[in-house]
Amino acid sequence: MPVVNATISALLNLTVLGGLPFFVYFAYQRWRYKRSFGEITGRAGLRMGDARYIGYCLLAAFAAVVPMVFWPPPLEPFLREGSPQRAFAGLGFSGQAVAMSLLYGVVQTGFTEELLFRGLIAGSLGRRLPAIWANLVQALIFLAPHLLVLRVMPEMGWVLPIIFAGALFAGWVRFRSGSIIGPCLLHASANVTMCLSVAARTSSLQ
């Protein structure tokens, strides 16, 4: 049942935050500019781009994941009501935990948020503003909803500058490569690792 709930939540998030904005963008581009499917998806960052930037993101993901594995943040804030990682408490490093973490980290947040924030928002800003300003604005927009973390975990405010820096890096990759694949990998790696960390450190709660 938890995996079913995680699947429903991931697909709902993908539809509402990723699918619907992309559909509106796609319909507008087809109607207003008569662009092809390939042109529209490319403008949204749904293409390979320069492979070296994927490599940069994999290196950044490794640099982010290692500290989370060896020096994880305090566990208690992630077990509170309202924390998305709370669903992983007591699962241990199990198949169920891995499946749920991939649904949350890859589908619900990694791809969905990157499509919205880096693909559509950053892409549109990058065509209207100088690159440095476009990157700064998209990072601030990405940071805004993450401020809600303070409602559940007020002591975790130190993570907000890290999120902002990560958004700046992801935006830079998106602008230079024209692709959201690298940012998706970085985003998903961090979220999957955090979920599995909570699951592994609370295995005794089962």
C-alpha positions in Angstrom: 0.0 0.0 0.0 2.8 2.6 0.7 4.2 2.0 -2.7 0.8 2.4 -4.3 0.3 5.7 -2.4 3.8 6.8 -3.4 3.0 6.0 -7.1 -0.3 8.0 -7.0 1.4 10.9 -5.3 4.3 10.9 -7.8 2.0 10.7 -10.8 -0.3 13.4 -9.4 2.6 15.8 -8.9 4.0 15.0 -12.3 0.6 15.8 -13.9 -0.2 19.0 -12.0 3.3 20.6 -11.7 4.9 19.2 -14.8 2.3 17.9 -17.3 -0.2 20.7 -17.2 2.3 23.6 -17.5 4.0 21.8 -20.3 0.7 21.1 -22.1 -0.2 24.8 -21.8 3.2 25.8 -23.1 3.1 23.3 -25.9 -0.4 24.4 -27.0 0.6 28.1 -27.0 3.8 27.5 -29.0 1.9 25.4 -31.5 -0.9 28.0 -31.8 1.1 31.2 -31.7 4.3 30.3 -33.5 3.4 27.0 -35.3 6.5 25.3 -33.9 7.0 21.6 -34.3 6.9 19.0 -31.5 10.7 18.7 -31.6 11.2 22.5 -31.4 8.9 22.8 -28.5 10.4 20.0 -26.4 13.8 21.3 -27.2 12.9 24.8 -26.0 11.6 23.1 -22.8 15.0 21.4 -22.2 13.8 18.0 -23.2 16.8 17.0 -25.2 20.3 15.6 -24.7 22.3 18.8 -25.1 26.1 18.8 -24.6 27.0 15.5 -22.8 29.8 17.1 -20.9 27.3 19.0 -18.8 25.7 15.8 -17.8 29.1 14.8 -16.5 29.4 18.0 -14.5 26.1 17.2 -12.9 27.1 13.7 -12.1 30.2 15.0 -10.4 28.1 17.5 -8.5 25.7 14.8 -7.5 28.6 12.7 -6.2 29.9 15.7 -4.2 26.4 16.2 -2.7 25.6 12.6 -1.9 28.9 11.7 -0.2 28.4 14.1 2.8 24.7 13.1 3.1 25.8 9.4 3.4 28.8 9.9 5.8 27.6 13.0 7.7 23.8 12.9 7.5 21.7 15.8 8.9 19.8 15.2 12.2 17.1 12.6 11.8 14.3 14.0 14.0 13.2 16.9 11.8 12.5 14.4 8.9 10.2 12.3 11.1 7.8 15.2 11.8 4.3 15.4 10.3 4.5 17.3 7.1 8.0 16.0 6.1 8.0 14.0 2.8 10.7 11.8 4.2 8.4 10.7 7.1 6.9 8.0 4.9 10.3 6.3 4.8 10.6 5.9 8.6 11.1 2.3 9.6 11.4 0.9 6.1 15.1 0.1 6.3 17.2 -0.3 3.2 14.6 -2.5 1.5 13.1 -2.9 -1.9 10.1 -1.0 -0.8 12.2 1.9 0.4 14.2 1.9 -2.9 11.0 1.9 -5.0 9.4 4.7 -3.0 12.6 6.8 -3.0 12.8 6.5 -6.8 9.2 7.5 -7.2 9.7 10.5 -4.9 13.2 11.5 -6.0 13.0 10.9 -9.7 9.4 11.3 -10.7 7.7 13.4 -8.1 10.5 16.0 -7.6 13.6 15.4 -9.8 12.0 15.4 -13.2 8.8 17.2 -12.4 10.4 20.2 -10.7 13.2 20.4 -13.2 10.8 20.5 -16.1 8.8 23.3 -14.5 11.6 25.4 -13.0 14.6 24.8 -15.3 12.8 23.6 -18.4 9.9 26.1 -18.7 10.6 29.0 -16.3 14.4 29.2 -16.7 14.1 28.6 -20.4 11.6 31.4 -20.9 13.7 33.8 -18.7 16.8 32.9 -20.6 15.3 34.1 -23.8 14.2 37.4 -22.3 16.9 38.4 -19.8 20.7 38.4 -19.7 22.0 35.0 -18.6 23.2 36.1 -15.2 19.9 37.7 -14.3 17.8 34.9 -15.8 19.8 32.4 -13.7 19.4 34.5 -10.5 15.7 35.0 -11.0 15.0 31.3 -11.7 17.0 30.3 -8.6 15.0 32.7 -6.4 11.7 31.3 -7.9 12.9 27.8 -7.2 13.9 28.7 -3.6 10.5 30.3 -2.8 8.4 27.2 -2.3 11.3 25.5 -0.5 11.0 28.2 2.3 8.0 26.1 3.4 10.6 23.7 4.9 10.9 26.2 7.8 7.3 25.5 8.8 8.1 21.8 9.4 11.8 22.0 10.2 12.7 25.5 11.4 16.2 24.4 12.5 17.0 23.3 8.9 17.3 26.8 7.6 20.9 26.2 6.9 19.9 24.0 3.9 18.3 26.9 2.1 21.6 28.5 0.9 22.5 25.0 -0.4 19.2 24.7 -2.3 19.8 28.2 -3.8 23.4 27.3 -4.8 22.2 24.1 -6.3 19.5 26.0 -8.3 22.1 28.4 -9.6 24.3 25.5 -10.7 21.3 23.7 -12.3 20.3 26.9 -14.1 23.8 27.4 -15.4 23.9 23.9 -16.8 20.4 24.4 -18.3 21.5 27.6 -20.1 24.8 26.2 -21.3 23.6 22.8 -22.4 20.0 23.6 -23.4 19.0 20.5 -21.5 17.4 19.6 -18.2 18.8 16.1 -18.1 21.8 17.0 -16.0 19.8 19.0 -13.5 17.3 16.1 -13.2 20.1 13.7 -12.3 21.5 16.0 -9.7 18.1 16.8 -8.2 17.0 13.2 -8.1 20.3 12.0 -6.6 20.0 14.3 -3.6 16.4 13.5 -2.9 16.7 9.7 -3.4 19.7 9.7 -1.1 18.0 11.7 1.6 14.9 9.3 1.5 17.1 6.2 1.7 19.1 7.8 4.5 16.0 8.2 6.6 14.8 4.7 5.8 18.1 3.1 6.7 18.6 5.1 9.9 15.1 4.2 11.2 15.1 0.5 10.3 14.8 -0.4 14.0 11.4 1.4 14.1 9.7 -1.5 12.2 
